[in-house]
Amino acid sequence: MTGNVKTNDGDPLPGVTVLVTGTTIGTVTDSNGNFSFRVPSNSESLQFSFIGMKTKIISIGTKKRFDIILEDEAIALEEVVAVGYGVQKKESIVGSISQVKEEDLQKVGNVPDLRSSLTGQIPGLTTITSSGEPGGVRRAGSGTQIFIRGRTSWNNSQPLILIDGVERAMDDLDVNEVQSISVLKDASATAVFGVKGANGVIMITTKRGSTSKPTFSFSYTTTGKMISKVPEIMESFSAINYRNEAIEREIPLREDSWNDFIPYEIATRYRKPQLPEHVPIYPNVDWKKALWKDIGFSHRANLNIRGGSKLLNYFASFSLLNEQDMFNHNYDNRKGYEPSFDYNRLNFRSNLDFNITKSTKITTNIAGSYGIKNSNYIGRPSGNWDHFLWSSLYFMAPDLYLPQYDDGRWGWSLLVNRHNPVASVYNTGILQTRTTALNLDLKVEQKLDFITEGLSMRASLFYDNIVTSEGGLYDNAANATPDSPYNTPGKVIFPEKYEGPDQDPSEYTSNIPIESRENVYDWVVRPWYLEREAIGPSFWADWIPVDRRKMYEMQVNYARAFDQHNVTATGVFKREEYARGTMFPNYREDWIFRTTYDYGSRYLFEMNGAYNGSEKFGPGYRFDFFPSFAFGWYLSNEKFFNIPWIDRVKFRYSFGWVGDDSAGGRWLYLSQYSVGGSAFFGWPTGSRSPYTFGRESVAGNPDIHWEKALKKNIGVDLGFFKNRLSASFDYFNENRTDIFISGTARSIPPFLGISAPPANLGKVNSKGFELELTYRNSINKNFNYWGTFAWSHNENEVIFRDDPVLKPKNLKYAGYRINQTKSLKNTGFYNNWDEVYGSVPTETNDLQKMPGFYNLLDYNGDGIIKNNEDIVPIGYAEEPLNTFSYILGAEYKGFRLSAQIYAVNNVTRSVPLLNFNMYTDVVFGHVRDHWSKDNQDATSFLPRWKTFAQNIGDYYIFDASSIRLQSAEIAYTFNKRVAQRLGLSLFQVFLNGNNLYFWSKLPDDRESARSGSGASYGAYPNMRRFNVGININF
């Protein structure tokens, strides 16, 4: 007997038990839902059963092939889960694994980055987004980080990401190609990945064909997007009044501040509406509107085909993404080019399954993408300095100058070192980054039932190639002094002396000696690039090293049922080679096994192990073994369990070891030697020796190796009221040891005479829990509704990080969370001069203290406040302690409504906004509630102009707790008669959105400062998205 078992949606259903009715003769379906076994000639019927699905009994008659569709009872098809090197039904899994299906990802709201679509979808998975830039942040990729069960190391804590079993980036994967995403969290699920599994694993399974008529699916979405939230900056008139108030109060300390006081009569000229002649002299610029559009648009289209026959199953997809930018294009640089910050991507995929014989199958996957990211040249190649453009939302005063004057010249000020961000965008050339990725998979599966029933083998070959190139045009005018009619070179205008357009300019301008600069607002070619490939007279090109990955794999599987005993076993051998450019290739080798045992769907056991090898470490540390064990008890399947309203009770426990070798470079076990250097003897120290000598410049550590994590997990799964209500709870604990500490972070004194070697010394303990509640019900055939609540809590503590023994506790890493926020502590305001005179002195600017500023805590009690000695823990880290997700939905006839609310708390973020001071009339909206003698319970300090007080302590450290309407959707599916009149089998329209509203005390909508930019602010802002689209099948 042969056949295939599917769900109502046409998806193959692995793990289905197929028995001759009334006997123990049977088998289980494979990963594609297929089965094949011999039955006695007098057999009358076959029984198909799967936990969570309705059991079906089919008469045999004269048939020899059966194509079966099983209907689910009250549990959705989330019962089939992809695990490492195979698939399992969820009810037989004893590890901690969660899954999200394609339809859930589609409801998120058309986010171009697949990482962001996981926000709030899976308990224990946290996303942190720092940028909304189309196409990601230059070469850094996506602006979204993923953490599974929080951060467990101060080194890389990002999970391993696999696409169809191969380690690949998910940034450029199109959501329409995804069938499901499984998140593996505990040791029993991740141990098979050994030294790559410590941070969790995300397994993405792409769609495949089915034995059915070809079905074409087409979808199109148009997106309108708006900036979510940026800091409010007061307009010119309010900022000038704020300046005047600051000047009035600080006269006792700086009498010359009075020279910058602007009379009310002059200040009113900055108010809107303005006289036309006042606009360039008294600017009132909203830099948000100057730089950004109110709304931008993006488009996505996908066409795919799915079907097959007994010989060939196929799925093919073609997608286009056009992610337009939000930059305001209302300017003309008069150079014949216009910069943009958009992103365009093409994706294709072809997944084929060839059924060569009844026992032989060949699978091929061909996929790839071609992306073009446009930006401007600023900062390339020395660094990513484009954050200075976006940071204008945080530090550009409204009264500085106009972005561009009527005659086409750009605004600029001699008094303030603030480059015009609009001029910088339009005069720094064009940068275009093109990325081409190609992924090839070949698999051959062979059943070996002639040896023993249930035995099979698979051989796989994988190849990835990623080519990235950059090209464009360099324009070096960003830092040039523009020839502005109101700020001519060598002169500066004083608005308070201006009387009208007929006035002699010498009466309201003044000469200021400045360094002579040439006005170079013209195309030039940077000499360094003359050596590069020439595309045109003013263009350049640069090839970035090619990424190549080759891997081959052999896998042996065994699955068989003996009466009530179900046994599976898997063995894998894998070798991998990765290289970039001309570097020496990286090599890995893995030996993996997994075995599971299920007795009567009541007692479950699983054992996994990985023996991993890497040439990254020295002899004695190139191979290690990482085992795990898991146990389960399905209490509700016991004969003595008979509680009508409780349908499912399953207990799970697992423990095991996994590793992480991502930290540190290669060959750290070797010492390095150099010729020459400085001699640190005699005086002056550091003088260069006149003699050539050899020295050990880098000390190797032969004991360097991978981080290790002992993970423990205990959980329970419950089902009530015919599984309409389900609950799942997990408690986890992880002890991470041997964490990599670089030589520069060691506590070895400098008189060692050489940089300290790195070492595996660190220790961190992490723990937490996850709770998920789901309710699904149907009132009648036309109305279905559901709701899910998920709460994840994770915390960590640094146990050891090589802190110096005598270092004060408040300055140590140990005893606090990873990345714990620390700062000087504000204890309130100085409310009068007596409190100022009686205060503890500060290390800097002590004589400029005055009432209305912060009284800082002298934590160590030494009688002086020092920035590097009196800091204390403030709040939490940037990674939230708690995340909450609420998903609600309902269907009535053709209508579908759904919404998701995502919240975090116990999280802290530092947002060091620009301080208000001399020549910088940047006043943020939150400072309206500032200190005064009549408002001593204010939230902001007294404004200052020319005086600079001591450190402001924790003023810019915010409680980053937030609630956001993550997504919402309304969709309508026309009935079959309407669709068929149009020649379609499905016709659906929808309206949805993402990041629709954001409630928080934060001044902006970013969950993290942009990493690696050298600035704590200045990322491309995050977006709110509103989408309208259609889905059709034919």
N, C-alpha and C positions, 0 to 999 in steps of 0.2 A: 504494500500500500504506500502511495506517495501523495503529497499534497502540500497545501500552503494555508497558513492561518493568518488572518488580518483583523484589523479593527474596523469599526464603522467608517473611519476616515480613510481606509485603504492603506494604513501603515502596517508593515509586517510585525508580527507579534512573536517574539522569541520566548522560550521558556514555557510554552504551553505543554501540559501533560496530555499525551494521546495514548489511550488504553483501549484494548479490546474489552468491551463491557463485561463486567463480572469476573475479570481475570487480572493478573498482574503483568500481562504481556503488554509492552508499550515502549514509548520513547518520548523525547521532548523535542520541540521545534528548535531549529538553529537560529542564528542571529538575523536571518532573513525570513523567519517564519516557516521555513520548509521542514518537512519530515519525510522519512522513508524507513519502513521496517516490514518484516515478514509476519503474517498472521496465519493461524490455523485455517484450513479451508472451510471449516464449519462455523466460522465466526459470523455473528449476525449484525453487530453494530459496533461503532467506535464512539468513545467518550472523549470529549475535548474539554479540559478544565484549566482554569487559570484564576488565581486569587484576585478577587475584585471584578471578575467577569462572570457572566451567566454560563453555567455548564451546559454543553450542547451534546446530545446523543444523536448520531446519524446512522441510519440503516445502510449496510454495505451493499446488499443485493449483488449486482454484477459489476459494480464500479471497482476501479483500481486506483483512481485519483480523486481527491477531495479538496475543493477550494472552499474554506470555511471562513465565515465572518462571525466573530464573537462580540456580543454586546456587553457593555459595562453595566454593572448594577448601580452603585451609587458613587463608586470611586472612578475618577477620570483616568485616562490612560497615562498618568504619571507613574504607573506601576512598572513601566519598562525603562530601565536606566542604563546609560552607558557607563561602564566602569573600566578600569585599566585593563587593556588587552581583551576586551569582550563586553558582553551585555548581560544583565541579570534582571529578573523581576524584583521590584522593590520589596515585595513582601518577604523575599528570601534573603535580603541584604541585612547584614548585622553591623555594617559600618555606618558612618554619618555622611550621607550623600543627599544632595538636593538637586532638583532639576527644574528647568524652565523650558517651556515649549515654544515653538515658533509663533503661535497665535498670541501668546503673552508678550513676546518681543514686538510684534506688530502694533500692539496697542500703546506702546510707550510714547509715540509721538514723533516718529521719523527723525530721530537723532542720527547724524551721519556717522557717529562713532559708536561701534558695537559695545565698547566698554561702558559707556554712559547708559545704555539701554538696560544694564543689569541692576541699576540703582533701585534698592528696595524690593527686588524680585526674589531674592534668596536669603533666608536667615543666615547670619554669620558673615555675609559678604558686604563689605563697605567700599563705596567709591568716594574718592576725593578729587574734585575737579578744580583746576587752577587757571584754565584758559579756555576760551571759546573760539579760538582762532581756526578758521577753515583749513582743514588739512593737517592740523596739529601744529606744534611749536617747532618750526624748522626741522632740523634733524632729530630733535628730541622726541618726535612722535606725538602721540595723544597727550592732551592736557589732563587726562584722567588716570589716577592711580587706583589699583584694586588691592584690598587687603582681605584675606580670609581669616576670620577670627582674630582680627587686629594685628598690630605690629608685634613681632616676637623677636626681632633683632634690630640693632641700630644700623646694620648693613642692609642689603637688599632684602625686602620683605614681600616682593611681588610674587604671585603664584606662577607655577608652571602652566603654560597655555598650550593645549594640543588641539589641532584641527585634523580630524579623521585619524587620530593616533600619532600625529607627527608634531613636533614642537615648531610652532609657527606663530607669527604675530597676528593678532586679531583686528588690528586697527583698520586695515583695508578690506576686511571681509564684508561682503554685502549681506544684510540681514535676510534677504529673500532666498539665500542659499542655505540657511540654517534650518535644520530639523529640530534640534534640541541642544541644550547646554546643560551639562552635568557639572556640579561643583563637589569635589571630593575634599573632605575636611579632616577626617581622623586618620590614625595610623593604618588601620586595616584597609582603607581605601587608597592611601597614598604610598604605602611601603613598597609597592611594586615599582615605584619610580625612584626609590633609593635616595641618592644624593641630590635629587632635584625635587623631592616631594615635601620638604619640611614646611614650605609656605603655602601648602595646599595646591590643588590641581584644578584647572578648568578644562573640561573636555567638550569640544564643539563637534557635533555630528552634522554633516551636511546631508542634504536630501538625496534620495536615490529613486530609481525607477520602480515600477510595479507591473505585475502581469495584468495589464488592462489596456483598453483603447487609449490612444494618445490624447492627452488633455493639455491644451494650451492655456496658460494663465498670463494675464497682463495686468499690471498695476501702474498707476501714475499718481504722484503726489506733488502738489505745489505747497510750498511753505512760506509763510510770512513770519519774519522774525524781528524781534525788538530787543534792545539792551535791557537786561533784567533789572539790575540795581547798581548804581555807582554813587559815590559820595555827593551830597548836596553842597555846592559852593555858593556863597552869597554873591549877589550881583554887586556892581561897582559902588553904588551909593551906600549900601549897607556896610560894605567892607571899609569904605573910607570913614564912615561914622565910627566903626569899630577901631580903626587906626587912631582917630582923634581921641577916643575915650582912653586908649592905651597911653597916648602921649600925655594927656592931662594927669594921669595917675603916676607916671614915672618921672615927672619933672624933678622931684627931689633927688633922683639918682643921675639923671642925664638932662641937664638944662638945654643942651643943643637939640633935643628931640623936638622942641617947639618949632624949629625951622621946617619940619615936615608936616606941621599941622595944616590942614586944608579947610579954609572957611566954608561955612554952610552954603554961601552963595555959589562958590565954585563947585562944591560937591553936588549940588542939585543939577548941574549940567550933565552929570553922568547918568541921570535918571531917564528912563524912557517915558513918553516919546521925546526924542532929541531933535533939535534943529539940525538940518542936513550938514551945516558947516561945523557943528559940534561933534559929529560922529567920529571923525578921525583924530580930533584933538582930545576928546573925552570918551575913550572907548568903553564899552560895556558889553564884553564878549562872553557869550555862553559857549565855552570851549567844547562842551559835549555836542551841541548842535553844529559847531564849526567843523568838528571832526567826523561826526557820525550822522547817518540818516535816521529818520524816524522809524523807517521800516525797510527791511531788505528781503529779498526773495531767493528761494532755492527750489530746485526741481529734482525729482528722482523718478526713474522709469525702469521697469523690469518686465522682461518677457521670458517665460520658461515653458518647457514642454516635459511631460512626464508620461510614461507608459511602458509597454513592453509585451513580450510574448514568452513562450516557454523557453526560447533560445536566448533572448536578449531583453534585459530591462534597462531603461535609459532615463536619465534626467539631464537636461541641459538648460543653462540659464545665461542671460545676457542683461547686464544692468548698466545704467548711466546715472551718474550723480553730478549735479551742477550746484555747488555751494557758493553762492555769491557773497560778496563782502558787505560790510556795513559802512564802509568809508564814504564820506561825502565827496562826490565828484563835481562839485560846483566851482572848481578852480581851473585856471589855465596857466601852465608854466611857460607857454610860448616856446616850447622846445620840440613839439611834435610827438610827445609821448605822454601817456597817462598811466600812473601806477595803479595797481589793484591788489587786493588781498583775497582773491577767490581761489577755489579749488574745484577741479574737475577730475572725475575718475570713471574709468570703464572697468567693469568686472565681467569675467566669463567663467563658465564651469561646464564640464562635461563628465558625468559619472556614469559609467557603463558596467553592467554585470552580464558576462557571457556564460550561459549554462552549456558548457561544451558537451558534457555527458551528465548522467544522473548523479554522478559522484564528483565531477570536476567543474569548477567555476573559476573564471578569470575576471578580475575586477580591475578597471583602469579609471583613474581620476586625473583629469587635466584641468587645471584652474590657473587663473592669473588675474592681474590687474595692471592698469596703466594710469598713473595719476600725474596731474600737472598742478603744481602749487605755485601761485604767483604772489610775490611780495615785492618790497623794495630792497635796495642793496644795503641799506644803512648797517654799518658794523661788520659786513662781510669783507674779508674772510677772518678777521681777527676775533670776532665774537658776535653774539646775538644781541645787538644793542637796540633792536626795534622796540624793546620795552620802554625806552625813553619816549617814544611816540605816544604809546597808550597811557603812560603815566601823566600825560598832560591833563587827564581827567582829575588828577590829584594835586597838581602843583602849579597850574597856570592861573595867574590872577586875571580877573576880567578887565582890569583897567590898564593892562600893559600896552597893547597895541592891537590893531586889526590884523586878522590873518593875512589878508591881501588888500591892498588899496586899489582904488578905481583905475589907476594907471598901470596896474599889473605888478607893481613892486610889492615885496613882502614886508610884513611888519617885523620890527626888531628894536631892541632897547639897549642902549649903552650902559644904563644904570643897573640892569638886572641880568644876571647870567642865565637867561632862559631862552633857549633856542625855540624858534617858532615851529611847533610840531607840524603845522600844515605845510610850511615851506620845506621842512625836512622830508616829509613824505614825497613832495613833488619835485625835489631836487637831489635825490639820492639814487637815481637810476632804477633799474628793473632787475629783479632776481626771479628766475624761473627754475623750479626744481622738478625734475621729471623722474618718476620711479616706476620701473617695470619689474613686476614679480611674476615668476612662472613656477608652478608646483606640479610635479609629476609623480603619480603613484601607480604601481603595478603590483597586483596581488594574485597569487594562484592558490586556490583552496582545493584540497583533495580529501575526500572521505576515505577512510581506511577500514571500513566495516569488514572487509575480507580478512583482516587481522583479528580484530575484535570489535564488536558492535559499539558504536559511540565514539570511535577514535577518528580523528581527522588531523590534517596538517595544513599549514599555510606558510607560504614563502612570499616575502614582500620586499620591494625595492622602492626607495623614495629619493627624489632629487628636487632641490629647491635652488633657484637662482634669482638674485635680486640685484638689479643694476640701477644706480642712482647717478644722475648727472645734474649739474647746475650750469646755467648760462644766463646771460643778460647783458646789461649795460651799466657801467659804473659812472656815476656823476658825483664829483667831489665838492659840490656846492653847499652841503648841509651846514658846515660851520663857517661859511663865508659871511662877511658883514654886508648886508644888502644896502643898496643905495635908495633908502626910503626918503620920500619928500618931507617926512616929519621927524626923521631921525637920521639926518645926513651924517656921513662919516666925520667924526670929530666934533659933533654937536649933539646936544640933547635938548628936548623941548620941556618947558615948565608950564603945565596947563594953567596954573593959577595966575600966570602973567599974561595969558592970552586974552585979547580983547575982540578980535575979529579978523576976517581974511585980509583986510586992507592994512593991517598993522605991520610995521617993519619987523622981520623975523629976528633981528638982533635984539629986540626988546623982550622976547620971550624964549630965546635960546641962549645957550652958553657953550663956550669951547671947553671940551674935555680931552686932554691928551690921551690918545689911544694908540696902540700898536698899529702901524700901517698894514692894511690887509687889501689884497686885490679882490675885486668883485669877480668871482669865478662861477657865476651862475650860467655855465655853458658846459656842453659835453666835453669830457676828457677821457682819456684811457689811462688807467693806472699802470705805471711802467712794469710793475711786478707781473701783470697779466699779459704783457707783450710776448712772454715766453709760452703762453698757453695757446691752445688751438684758436685761430682767428676765424670768426664767423662773418665779421664785417668790420668796417673801419673803426667802429666805436663799441663793438661787442666783444665778449670774451666767453669762454666755456671752461668748465672744470669737471673732470670725471672723478667721482667719489669711488673708493674701492668697492669691488663687486663682492656680495655675500654669496657663498656657496655652501650647501649642506647636502651630503650624501649619506644614506643610511640603508642598510639591509638587515632583514629580520627573518628569523625562522621561528615558527610557533607550532606547538603540538597541543591539541585539545582533546579532552575526553569527557563525555557526558553520558550518563546512563542511569536508568531507574531500575532498582531491584525491589519489587514489592513496595514497601514504604521507605526504602533507602534510595536517596537521590545523591549521586556522587558526581562531582566535576573536578577536573584537574587541568591546569595549563602550565606549560613550560615554554619559555621564550629565550632565544639568544639574539642579541642585537649589537651591531657595531655602527658607529657614527663618526663621520669626519666633517668638520666645519672649518672654513677658512674665509678670510676677508682680505681682498687685495693680494699682496705678495707675502703675507704673513705665513709663518709655519702653521700647518693645519693643526687643529685641536682634535684629539682622538678620544673616544669613549667606547667602553665595552660593558655590556650588561648581561647578566644571567638571572632570569626571573622565574619564579614559580608561584602558583596559587592553587589551593585546593579547597573545595567546599563540601560540606556534608549536611544533608537535610533528612531527618528521620520523621516521617509522617507529618511534614509541615508543622512540627512542634519544636523539635530540638535542632538548632542550627549551629554550625561550627565553620570557621574559615581560618585558614593559615596562609600567609603570604610571605614572600621574601625576595630580596634583590641583592645580588652580589655585583657591585659596581666597580668599574675601573676607570681611572683617568690619568693621563700623563701630566696633569697639572702639578702633581705633588711628587715628592721624592721617593726613593726606595723605602719600602716598609709602610707606605701610606697610599699606595696607588689603588689598592682594592680594599673594600670593606663590605660587610654583610649587614643588611638592615631587615630584620624580621618583624612580623606583627601577628597577633592572634585576636580572634573575635568570637564571641559566644552569643547565642540568642535563644530565647524561650518564647514560643507562641502560646501563651497561656490560654487564649480564647479557643484554641483548637483542641484543648484537652477534653476528653469525654465528660469529665466531672464538672466542667465549666458550663453553666446553663443560666446565664442572666440575659433575659430577652432583649433588653435595651442596650446591652454592651455587645458589640459585634467583633471588636478587635482589641486585643491586649498583647503587645509584644515588648519584651525587655531585651535590651542590647548592651553589650559591654565589649570594649576593645582596648588593646594597648599594643604599643610597638615603637620601633625606632625608625626614624627617617633622618635625612641629612640635607645639607645645603653647601655647595661648593662655589657659589657665585661670587663671594667676596674675595678681594685681593687679585693680584695679577698672576701670571704664569712664572714658574721657575723661581719662586721665592725661596726655595730650599738651597739655591746656589748663591754663593758670594760673588760680588762683582769687583773688578779691579780697574783702576784708572791711572793714567800717567799725569804727573803735575798736580798743582793745587797750591793752597796757601799753608804756610807754616805758622802754627799758633804758639810760637815761643818768642820770648823777648818782648821788646817794645818798638814800634807799636804792634799790638796784637793784630793778627790777620795779614801781616805783610807777606808778600809773595816771596817764596824762596828763589834764589838765583839758580838753584840746581834742579835738574829733572829727577824726579823720584817716582816710584810706583807706590800705590797705596790701596788698601782695601776700602773702596768707596761705599759699598753696600754689603752689610753683613747678612749672609743667608741664614735661614733657620731650617735645618733638616727635618724638624718635627712638624712643620706646617701641614695642616690637613683641613678637612671639612668640619663645618658645624654639625652638631648632633642634637636631635630632639627626641625626648621620650614623651609620647603623646598617650593620654588616657581619655576615654570617652565612655560615659554611661548614658543610656537613653531609653525612652519608653514611647511607643506608638499606640494610640487609642482610637477606637471608632465607636460611635454611639448612634442609636436610632437608624439602623440600617445604613450605617456609615455616612449618613448625611452630615453629621458633625465628626470631625476628626481632629486629633491633637497630637503633637509631637514635641517632646522635650529632651534636650541634650545638655549634659554638664560635662565640661572638658577641662583638662589640666595639661599643661605642657612645661617641661623643664628643658630649656635650651642651654646647652653647654658647649664649650670649645668655640665660642664665638670669636671671629677674627677681629684682632685689634692691630691697626697699622702701626708702624714704627713711630710715626710722629705723634700718635696718641698714647704712647707708653709713658710710664712715670719714671723713666731712667734719666738720671741727671746728665747734663751736657758734657761733663768732664770725662764721660766714657770715651770721647774723642772720635766718635763715629755715630752716624744715625742708628738708633736702636732698631733691631730686627723686628718684624711683625711676629705675632704669636697668637695661638688659640687659647685665650684665657677667660673670655667673657662668659657670664652666666645670667640668664633671665628666666623668671618664672611667669607664666601666663595662665590665666584661668577665666572661666566665664560660663555662660549658659545661653541657650537658644530655645525660644518657645514659639510654636506656630499653631494657630487655631484656624480651621477652615469649616465653613458651613455651606452646603449646597442643598437646594431643594427645588421641587417643581410643584406648583399649585395645580396645574393641569398641563395638558400637552403644549399649550401655547405660552406659558409663563414660567420661566426659570430664573432663579436668583442665587447669588453666592456672595460670600464675604470671607476675607482672609486677614488675620491679624498676626504680625510677626514682631517679636521683640528679641533683640540680640544684645548681650552684655559681655564685654571682654575687658580685662584689665591686665596690666603687666607690671613687673617690678624688676629693676636692675639689681641683681645680686652681687655681681662683681664686674668692674670695668677698669681695673688697674688704677684706681684712685691712689694718690700718695697717702701713706698711712696717717700723716699728721695734718692732712687737709681738713678744714672744718666741714662738718656734716652738710651744711647748707650749700657748699660748693661742690660736693661730690655728686657723682652719677648714681652710685649705689644707694638704694633705699627709695628711689623715685621711679616714676614711669619713664619709659624711653621718650626722649624729646620733651621732657617736662619743661613747661614754660617757667622761666625765672626772671626776676627783675627786682629793683629796689621797690620797697613797699611804701605806698602812701598811707599816712595815718590821719589825714585830714588837712585842713587849710590853716595857715597862719592868719588869724582873724584880727590881729592888732600888732602894733610895733613891739609891745612887751613880749609877745610870743616869738617874734622874730629875734629880738635880742637875747632871749633865753634859750634859743634853739641850739641843737648840736651843729657844729660847723660842718660844711660840706667841703669836699676835696677841691672843687672848682667853683668859681663865681660866687663865693660865699658872701661877698660884700654887696652883691646885687639882689639879695633876697628882700622881699617886701610882703606886706599883707596881701592875701589873695593867692599865694603860691603854696605848693605842697610842703607839708612837714613830713620828712622822710624818716623811716625807721632805721635807727642805728642798731642793726641786728646783733653785731658782736660786742657792742657796748664799749668800744675802745675810744669813744669820745670824738670820732670824726666819721663822716659818712663817705665811704669809698665805693665807687661804681663796681669794682671787681671783688669786693669783699663782703658787702652787706646785702647782696642779692639773695632772695628767698624764693621758694616755689610759689607760683601764683596760678591758681586754677588747675587746669589739666593740660593735656597735650593737644596737638592738632587733630589727632585721630580720636573720634568720639568714643566715650565709654559705653553709651547706649544708642542703639538705632531702633526706630519703630517704623513699621509699614502697615498701612491700612488699605486694602483693596476691596472695592465694592463693585458689583455688577448685576445686571438684570437683562433678560431677553423676553420680549413679548412679540410673538409672531415674527415679523421681519426686523423688528427694532432691537438694537443692543446698546446698552448704556454701561459705561464703566468709568471708574476714577480711582486714582491712587494718591494717598497722602503719605509723605515721607518726612520723618522727624528725627533729629539727633539732639542729645543733651550731654552734659558733663564733657564739654569740649571747649578749648580755649584757642584763640588766634590773636597773634600780634599784628596790628595794622598801623605801622608808624606813619601816620599822616603828617604832612608838612606843617611845621610850627609856624605860626604867624609871627613875622618879625620885619625888620627894616627892609623897605622896597619890595615887599612881597605881600600884597593885599589879598592873600588867599585865606578866606575865612570859611570854615566848614559849618554846615548848618547846626550841628550838635552843640556848638559853643555858644549858642544864644543864651543858654542857661549857665552863664559864667558867674564867678564870684563877685560879690560887691558887699559893702558893709550891711546892706539890707537884704542880701541873699547869700547867707553864709552856708546854706545847705545845697549849694549849686553842684552841678556835675562837671563843670569845667573851671579851669584856673583863670586868674585875672589876665587879660590880654597884655602883652608886652610889645614894645616897638624896637627901641635901640638897646635896651638892657637885656642881658641874657642870664637867666637864673640857672640854678643847679638842675640836675637831672629831673625829669618829670615823672620818674618812677613808673608805675603800672598804668599810667593814664591811657596809653594806646593799646592796652591788653583788654580784649573784649571777650565777654561770654558769647561763644559762637553757637550756642544752641539755636536751633531753627526748626521751623515747620514749613514745608513747601507742598504746594499742590503739584505733585510730580507729573501727573498725566491725567487726562480726561478724554473720553471718546463717546461719540454718538454715531452709530452706523445703522444703515438700513439695507437689508437684502431683499430685493424684489422676488416675488414668488416665481415658481418655475414657469408658469404660463407666460408671464411677461418676458422672462429671460428667453424662452424658446421662440417667441415672436421675433426677437432680435437676433436669433441664431446663436444664442448663448446658453450655456448650462448654469452659469452663475453671473449675477449682476448686482454689485454692491457699491454703495457710495458711503463715504464716511467723513466726519469732521473730528479731528482730535488735536491735542496740544501737549507740549512738554514744558516743564518748569514754568507753569502758568502763574504762580504767585509764590512769593517768598516773604516769610515773616521772621525777622531776626533783629537783634541789637547791633549786628554788624553793619558797618557803613556801606559795604558792597556785597555782591553775591559771588563770592569765591570762597571755597572751602579750604584753600591753602594758598600761601604765597607762591609765586612762580619760582620754581627751583632752578638753580643754576644760572640765573640772570644777573645776580649781583644786586638786585633790587627787591625790596619786600613788597613792592607794588609795581604795577606797570604791565600787566598781562592784558591781552585782548579780552574784553569783557564777555561774560556768559550771556546766553540768549534765552528769551522766551520764544516759543515756537507755536504757531498755529497752522494746522495742516488741513487741506481738503484734497480728497482723492477718490479714485475708483479702483475696484477689483473686478475683473471679468474672467470667466473661464469659457472656453469653447472647444 
